[in-house]
Amino acid sequence: MPSVHDLTQQAGFVFEAEVEQLGASTASGFAATSETAVVRVTKIFKGPASLAQFAGQRVTVVLQSPVSLKAGQSASFFTHGLHYGEGLVVREVGNVPPEATMDSQVNSAAQAGSDNDLTQRLAQADLVVTGVAGAPKKYVADPTAGPRRISEHDPDWWVSTIKVDSVEKGVHSGATKDILFPHSMDIAWHRSPKVKEGDRGTWLLHNRDQYSKSVPSHAVVHPLDFQPVALLERVRALLKSGQ
Amino acid sequence: MKITVVNMIPKSMSGETNQDSEPNLAVNPNNPLQIAATAFTPNPTGGAFAPIFISSDGGLTWALNAIVPGAVAGASTADITAKFGGTSNVLYGGIMRADNLDLNVLRTSNYASATPMTILETRGSEDQPWVQATTATGVSGSPDRVYIGNNDFNTAPKTATIDQSLNAATGAAPAGFGPITIASRTPSAAPAFSQGQNAPSIRPVIHSSGRIYAAYFNWTAFSLANMVTADVVVCRDDNWGSGGTPYTSLLDPAPPVGDGLAGVRVVRNTSIPWENSNFLGQERVGSHLSIAVDPKNSSRVFLAWADFPGGKAPYTIHLRSSVDGGATWSGDLRTVANGICPALAIDAIGNVGFLYQTLTGGGSTWETHIEISGNGFSTAPTPIVLATVPSATPVATFLPYLGDYIYLTAIGETFYGVFSANNTPNMAHFPNGVTYLRNANFTTQTLLNVDNKTPVAVSIDPFFFSIAETVFPPIRPITVQPIKVIEPIKVIEPIKVIEPIRSIEPIKTIGPVQPVVPVEPIEPAKPLKPK
């Protein structure tokens, strides 16, 4: 049986609920089967803001087979959204009996997941430095670097010079480091860090973007690639644990 | 005429505040109650699959069905369009995956099923897949034929491409799909860039006869100030794109009038600003293009694009038509200043629908209009205003704000379309009415969460609409009768002064008639005695 930790990592919506009816559905566009159950949500442990008000609401869960839950029984469900209509239908990754400590277990697992994501990002980084950002400006591409394509999904590279305080990973000897970032607000890039003058923190520099494409120079591209200065000790701890 | 406008966000998503922009629509010709739609909508709970919108009641209600591969938590696809085959009930999709920006061509035989769509084709260095599909009922076996316009950087500088399959419904991947470069001229992006290319919008459209048109921009220059010089090109294939030299049925006039190459240049060297930032309100511009063919006349085509007329603002949509299969074109039938996202469709009886969005009120308002013409825009129809909403709210979280495109189609005599707009529940914003599936209070103009109490911030939502029972009879020529000579007006004699009416004295009450005393009989006169 998977642990709460593992289930939490796999699930986007985790809640406690009481089974009201087996073989039923709250969604007119999603037919009931022997594996669907209508449950009433009593607590939400993890989920997006858009589902934060689902406590007290009825939800249809597509249960894993064989179904062992009974009507009237409560459980903590680890799920992903499947069908969002008049009613919400989720597919469970798994469920476990309710526990008083479930909230803290899920929070702990979620934090671990977050740490894991950052650890992975640190491991992929070519260079990790701390410092403060200078005023950004448009990056002028090396004309010998080859033709550039024009697309609404162009990252529109800008450059900022970081006054380096420390090198946390990799090799860098200068007092400053030029870093690129996607200035574009296109759907493909809007979540990338947008560097502003005076930003101080840890910079996770990569030679590939989040889509695994090469970049002209060291760049921050993923939302995790800039960590505010207040999180430096966490970054250092994760760097150490990831080694 | 019945106009239906529906906010597509379902009730269970009442708490969402995404920027659900750039919508597209697929109505099943075999059953128009079945409709799929797409937008930049992420799966709220993450997971490996992004959602499409589905309706099984003709667009009155909607649900999200998470079946699109390549999702990333919190992110939508980077591009997505979808279409149904003609009679197969198969839904085809073209996406730029959220996880690696690769092109995927997708297919599902049941758009409402929870089973993820099948990946038929994958290719990197791509942009803006634009899906069109039909069932070739006149061809043996009635195969599904699918045409996906896309900008394939692998073939630069000629990047305008159609990935097509002549039998797409059932085969294993790639199900016959493969790319065909349709650009005939070598674009240039000098002086700003050394690599030439076509613009992102490559728009195929299918006629049931097997005639396929495609519109695209041929960039001839790209200035350091981000001003494109471009030709608007329409090419054509008359046999499903299946020959040895596909998409060469329509040639530019021979030199010196033209260059004789495949694809008629409807407009040459027009100026188009390429602005991937807030340019019109909070929206970007640079590649707006649409084409439609009359289902009952494969030579009747309408085309719309946007540019800077004469190289000067405002950014303007142009609408033109051809009645000879794209060989020659009309002048501007309509122009829309500060317009974006033109979308064209022609219904079964030849009515032309022209959908667009326009920034009005000095930049304060985005309006979504549709114009429907029964006479091929010989006269300008009165626009039907579907939405008129604030342009400054909400603040954009990414571009495109409303979309690089919206969509219009027609099944029979009904137009179906989709657009994105500010979702404030305010009836004044929707002059032809609107239905919200998500919780909303129109009195307080407040969106409400699933608990129907907690307020939710305004965002951009997709709106479905249909316009049914459209009867727009062609305007018959007016025969002008000769004007008859008007006879001289006879002099009217002066009006005599009417004397004042004398006041009439009050009628005196007549007293009761006194009974008449009976006259006593007079005795007969006695004879006089003789004197």
Chai-1 contact restraints between the chains, C-beta under 6 A:
chainA,res_idxA,chainB,res_idxB,connection_type,confidence,min_distance_angstrom,max_distance_angstrom,comment,restraint_id
A,G12,B,T45,contact,1.0,0.0,6.0,A-B,restraint_1
A,G12,B,G46,contact,1.0,0.0,6.0,A-B,restraint_2
A,G12,B,G47,contact,1.0,0.0,6.0,A-B,restraint_3
A,F13,B,T45,contact,1.0,0.0,6.0,A-B,restraint_4
A,G29,B,A63,contact,1.0,0.0,6.0,A-B,restraint_5
A,P48,B,P44,contact,1.0,0.0,6.0,A-B,restraint_6
A,S50,B,G15,contact,1.0,0.0,6.0,A-B,restraint_7
A,S50,B,E16,contact,1.0,0.0,6.0,A-B,restraint_8
A,S50,B,P44,contact,1.0,0.0,6.0,A-B,restraint_9
A,Q53,B,G15,contact,1.0,0.0,6.0,A-B,restraint_10
A,Q53,B,N449,contact,1.0,0.0,6.0,A-B,restraint_11
A,Q53,B,V450,contact,1.0,0.0,6.0,A-B,restraint_12
A,Q53,B,D451,contact,1.0,0.0,6.0,A-B,restraint_13
A,Q53,B,T454,contact,1.0,0.0,6.0,A-B,restraint_14
A,Q57,B,V450,contact,1.0,0.0,6.0,A-B,restraint_15
A,H80,B,T45,contact,1.0,0.0,6.0,A-B,restraint_16
A,H80,B,G47,contact,1.0,0.0,6.0,A-B,restraint_17
A,G81,B,N43,contact,1.0,0.0,6.0,A-B,restraint_18
A,G81,B,P44,contact,1.0,0.0,6.0,A-B,restraint_19
A,G81,B,T45,contact,1.0,0.0,6.0,A-B,restraint_20
A,L82,B,A114,contact,1.0,0.0,6.0,A-B,restraint_21
A,H83,B,A63,contact,1.0,0.0,6.0,A-B,restraint_22
A,H83,B,N65,contact,1.0,0.0,6.0,A-B,restraint_23
A,Y84,B,P10,contact,1.0,0.0,6.0,A-B,restraint_24
A,Y84,B,S12,contact,1.0,0.0,6.0,A-B,restraint_25
A,Y84,B,M13,contact,1.0,0.0,6.0,A-B,restraint_26
A,Y84,B,L64,contact,1.0,0.0,6.0,A-B,restraint_27
A,G85,B,P10,contact,1.0,0.0,6.0,A-B,restraint_28
A,G85,B,A63,contact,1.0,0.0,6.0,A-B,restraint_29
A,E86,B,K11,contact,1.0,0.0,6.0,A-B,restraint_30
A,G87,B,S12,contact,1.0,0.0,6.0,A-B,restraint_31
A,L88,B,S12,contact,1.0,0.0,6.0,A-B,restraint_32
A,P147,B,S194,contact,1.0,0.0,6.0,A-B,restraint_33
A,P147,B,Q195,contact,1.0,0.0,6.0,A-B,restraint_34
A,R148,B,F193,contact,1.0,0.0,6.0,A-B,restraint_35
A,R149,B,F153,contact,1.0,0.0,6.0,A-B,restraint_36
A,S151,B,D127,contact,1.0,0.0,6.0,A-B,restraint_37
A,E152,B,N276,contact,1.0,0.0,6.0,A-B,restraint_38
A,M185,B,F398,contact,1.0,0.0,6.0,A-B,restraint_39
A,M185,B,L399,contact,1.0,0.0,6.0,A-B,restraint_40
A,D186,B,L399,contact,1.0,0.0,6.0,A-B,restraint_41
A,I187,B,F40,contact,1.0,0.0,6.0,A-B,restraint_42
A,I187,B,A78,contact,1.0,0.0,6.0,A-B,restraint_43
A,I187,B,F398,contact,1.0,0.0,6.0,A-B,restraint_44
A,A188,B,A78,contact,1.0,0.0,6.0,A-B,restraint_45
A,H190,B,F398,contact,1.0,0.0,6.0,A-B,restraint_46
A,Y211,B,N100,contact,1.0,0.0,6.0,A-B,restraint_47
A,Y211,B,L101,contact,1.0,0.0,6.0,A-B,restraint_48
